[in-house]
Amino acid sequence: MALELEHNPFTSSGGNLSGFALDASPVVPNDNADLFDRVVALGIDVTGGAGSVAIVTEAGQSRTVGMVAGGSLPVGVRRVLATGTTATGIVAYSTSLGPAYTSKPYPEAALTLTAVLPPDTALNETAFDADKNSDCVFACDFEGLDLSQPGYIWDAGGAGSGSYVGIRDDMLIVRAFDGGAPWDVGTAYLTSTMPSGDGTLVWSIELTLARVRAWWNGVELAQNGQRSATAPRPDYGGANESCYIGTQGGSIPSGETAASTAIATYTGASWLRYYKDQSV
């Protein structure tokens, strides 16, 4: 399927593992999310701790290996599992910066990747814009996304200034700006049906136009939703924490499903691609 090919680092290299990695990025083990780019080896930072590392290889095999601090594992790895992993300080040696696309589909095709953000992590402490005061686009890949089950996908901010993406009433919810106001007063929002299953979800937040947009597998679902009566706002989330498919985000906009209540139902998810100071 397309999602698997996007994460296969060897489709154009014949399985060749030679050459230099471009980065050594920290890994957050996750049973449900693939690693974010072309990972040709794992290592453990010298400040990390030795232990077991449970992985899914690029060949699709589940393995558990022992690693020591400062050591490396020269194997193409698709996923590092939380269950069965005891080692700490794991890093991924990657040969690309961002998802391993040979060509990115619309609407990402014309955008320049800013960062790739891990799931279940407090994002203000990453390369994410902690001030949340610029136009931006986010994208992620899902396997087996189920719209019949309510749940949280992403948020930034809270009940003051806040944005949110999730599933409710069998529909995708994307909202931004006023996190506490009723939807028809201070919040740009959209609701849309879309197919369950495998695909790429993209959403954008545009401060100057006070609108949100969303796409599923390159097809626009909706835009604007409701123009904010108080827009344009200076930010879409204030200084409150942000998170993606996890419980590290803290408070969320009023009336939405918290991650502590239910995270969206899926069988697999990529890391979150982030495009700062950009719009579609």
C-alpha positions in Angstrom: 0.0 0.0 0.0 1.1 3.6 -0.5 1.9 4.3 3.2 4.3 1.4 3.3 6.1 2.5 0.2 6.5 6.0 1.5 8.4 4.6 4.5 10.5 2.1 2.5 14.1 3.5 2.3 15.2 0.9 -0.2 12.8 1.2 -3.1 15.2 3.3 -5.1 18.5 2.0 -3.7 18.2 -1.7 -4.1 18.7 -2.2 -0.4 22.0 -0.5 -0.3 22.9 0.6 3.2 26.1 2.4 2.4 26.6 6.2 2.7 26.2 8.7 5.4 23.1 9.4 7.4 21.9 13.0 7.4 20.7 13.1 10.9 20.5 11.2 14.2 17.1 11.9 15.6 15.7 10.9 19.0 13.2 8.1 18.9 10.0 8.0 20.9 9.0 4.2 21.0 5.4 3.8 19.9 3.4 0.7 19.3 1.2 2.4 16.6 3.4 4.9 14.8 6.1 4.3 12.2 9.4 6.2 12.2 9.3 9.4 10.3 11.8 9.0 7.5 14.4 6.7 5.9 16.0 5.0 8.9 18.9 2.8 8.0 20.2 2.1 11.5 19.4 2.7 15.2 21.8 3.7 17.9 21.9 4.5 21.6 23.2 7.8 22.7 26.3 7.7 25.0 24.0 9.1 27.8 21.3 6.5 27.1 20.8 3.2 28.8 21.4 -0.3 27.5 18.5 -2.7 27.2 16.2 -4.4 24.8 14.8 -2.7 21.7 11.6 -4.1 20.1 11.4 -3.2 16.4 9.6 -3.9 13.2 12.1 -4.1 10.3 11.7 -2.9 6.8 11.1 -6.5 5.9 8.1 -6.4 8.1 9.5 -8.7 10.8 9.1 -8.1 14.5 12.4 -8.5 16.3 13.8 -7.8 19.8 17.5 -7.0 20.0 19.8 -6.0 22.8 21.7 -2.8 22.5 24.4 -1.1 24.6 25.1 2.6 25.2 27.1 4.0 22.2 26.2 0.9 20.1 24.4 0.7 16.8 22.1 -1.6 14.9 22.7 -1.4 11.1 19.2 -2.5 10.0 16.4 -0.7 8.2 13.8 -0.1 10.8 10.2 0.9 10.2 8.9 1.1 13.8 10.3 1.0 17.4 7.8 -0.4 19.7 7.1 0.8 23.2 6.1 -2.7 24.3 9.3 -4.7 24.9 11.7 -1.8 24.7 13.7 -1.1 27.8 16.7 0.8 26.3 16.7 4.6 26.6 18.3 7.3 24.5 17.5 5.6 21.2 18.4 7.5 18.0 17.5 6.9 14.4 20.1 7.3 11.7 18.2 8.7 8.7 19.0 9.2 5.1 16.3 11.8 4.4 14.8 14.7 6.3 11.2 13.9 6.5 9.0 11.2 5.0 10.6 9.1 2.3 8.5 10.4 -0.6 9.8 10.2 -4.1 7.0 12.8 -4.8 4.6 14.3 -2.3 1.0 14.4 -3.2 -1.2 17.5 -3.2 -1.4 19.6 -1.1 2.0 19.0 0.3 3.8 19.0 -3.1 4.5 22.7 -3.1 5.4 23.0 0.6 8.8 22.9 2.3 9.0 20.7 5.3 9.9 22.5 8.5 10.0 19.6 11.0 8.6 16.1 11.7 7.1 15.9 15.1 6.7 12.7 17.2 3.5 11.4 18.7 2.6 11.6 22.4 5.2 14.3 23.0 4.9 17.9 24.4 5.5 19.7 21.1 6.3 23.1 22.4 9.7 21.8 23.4 10.5 20.6 19.8 11.0 22.4 16.5 7.2 23.3 16.6 6.3 27.0 16.8 5.6 27.4 20.5 4.2 30.9 19.9 1.6 29.5 17.3 1.4 32.8 15.5 2.0 32.0 11.9 0.1 30.3 9.0 0.9 26.6 9.0 0.0 23.2 7.5 0.1 19.8 9.2 0.0 16.3 7.6 0.0 12.7 8.8 -0.6 9.2 7.4 -3.0 6.8 8.9 -3.6 3.1 8.5 -7.1 1.9 9.5 -8.4 5.2 10.7 -12.0 4.6 12.0 -14.4 7.6 11.8 -17.1 5.7 13.6 -15.2 6.1 16.9 -14.8 9.5 18.6 -11.3 10.5 19.5 -8.5 13.1 19.6 -5.8 13.5 16.9 -4.1 16.9 17.6 -4.4 20.1 19.6 -2.6 23.3 20.3 -3.6 25.6 23.1 -6.7 25.2 25.2 -10.0 26.9 26.2 -8.6 30.4 25.7 -6.9 30.4 22.4 -6.8 26.9 20.9 -7.0 24.6 17.9 -8.1 21.0 17.6 -8.4 18.1 15.2 -10.4 15.0 16.1 -13.4 12.8 15.3 -16.9 13.3 16.7 -20.3 12.2 15.4 -18.7 10.2 12.6 -17.1 13.3 11.2 -13.7 15.0 11.1 -13.5 18.1 13.3 -10.9 20.9 12.5 -11.1 24.1 14.5 -8.9 27.0 15.4 -8.5 30.3 17.2 -11.0 30.8 20.1 -10.9 27.7 22.1 -13.7 28.6 24.5 -16.3 30.3 22.4 -19.3 28.5 20.8 -18.5 27.4 17.3 -20.7 30.1 15.7 -19.1 33.0 17.6 -15.3 33.0 17.8 -14.0 29.8 16.1 -13.1 29.0 12.5 -14.1 25.4 12.1 -15.1 22.7 9.7 -16.8 19.4 10.0 -16.7 16.9 7.2 -17.4 13.3 6.4 -14.5 11.3 4.8 -13.8 7.6 4.2 -12.4 5.5 7.0 -9.3 3.5 6.3 -5.8 4.3 4.9 -4.8 7.7 3.8 -3.1 11.1 4.3 -4.8 13.7 6.4 -3.7 17.3 5.9 -5.1 20.4 7.6 -4.1 24.1 7.4 -4.6 27.1 9.7 -4.5 30.6 8.2 -4.4 33.4 10.6 -4.8 36.3 8.1 -7.9 34.8 6.6 -9.2 33.3 9.8 -9.9 30.0 8.3 -9.1 26.3 8.4 -8.9 23.8 5.6 -8.6 20.0 5.4 -7.8 17.3 2.8 -8.0 13.5 2.8 -5.8 11.7 0.2 -5.4 15.0 -1.7 -9.1 15.8 -2.0 -10.2 18.9 -0.1 -12.9 18.1 2.4 -14.0 21.6 3.3 -12.6 25.1 4.1 -13.5 28.1 6.2 -16.2 26.4 8.2 -17.1 29.5 10.1 -15.2 32.8 9.9 -14.2 33.9 13.4 -16.1 37.0 14.6 -13.0 38.0 16.5 -10.5 37.3 13.8 -7.9 37.9 12.8 -6.3 36.6 16.0 -2.6 36.9 16.8 -2.2 33.2 17.4 -4.1 29.9 17.2 -3.0 28.3 20.5 -1.3 30.7 22.8 1.5 29.4 25.1 -0.4 26.3 26.1 1.1 22.9 25.1 0.5 21.1 21.9 0.4 17.3 21.2 -0.3 14.8 18.5 -2.1 11.4 19.2 -1.1 11.4 22.8 -1.8 12.8 26.3 1.0 15.4 26.6 -1.1 18.3 25.4 -2.8 19.3 28.6 -6.0 21.4 28.2 -8.0 21.4 24.9 -10.6 23.6 23.3 -14.0 23.6 24.9 -16.4 20.8 24.0 -13.9 18.5 22.3 -12.9 14.9 23.1 -9.7 15.0 25.3 -6.9 12.5 24.6 -7.3 11.2 28.1 -10.9 10.2 27.2 -10.3 8.7 23.7 -7.6 8.9 21.1 -8.7 8.3 17.5 -8.9 4.7 16.5 -6.4 3.5 14.0 -4.0 0.6 13.4 -0.9 2.7 12.4 0.1 6.4 12.2 3.1 8.3 10.9 4.8 11.2 12.7 3.3 14.6 12.2 4.7 16.7 9.3 4.8 20.4 10.0 5.1 23.3 7.5 5.6 26.7 9.3 4.8 30.1 7.7 3.1 28.3 4.7 -0.4 27.8 3.3 -1.8 25.9 0.4 
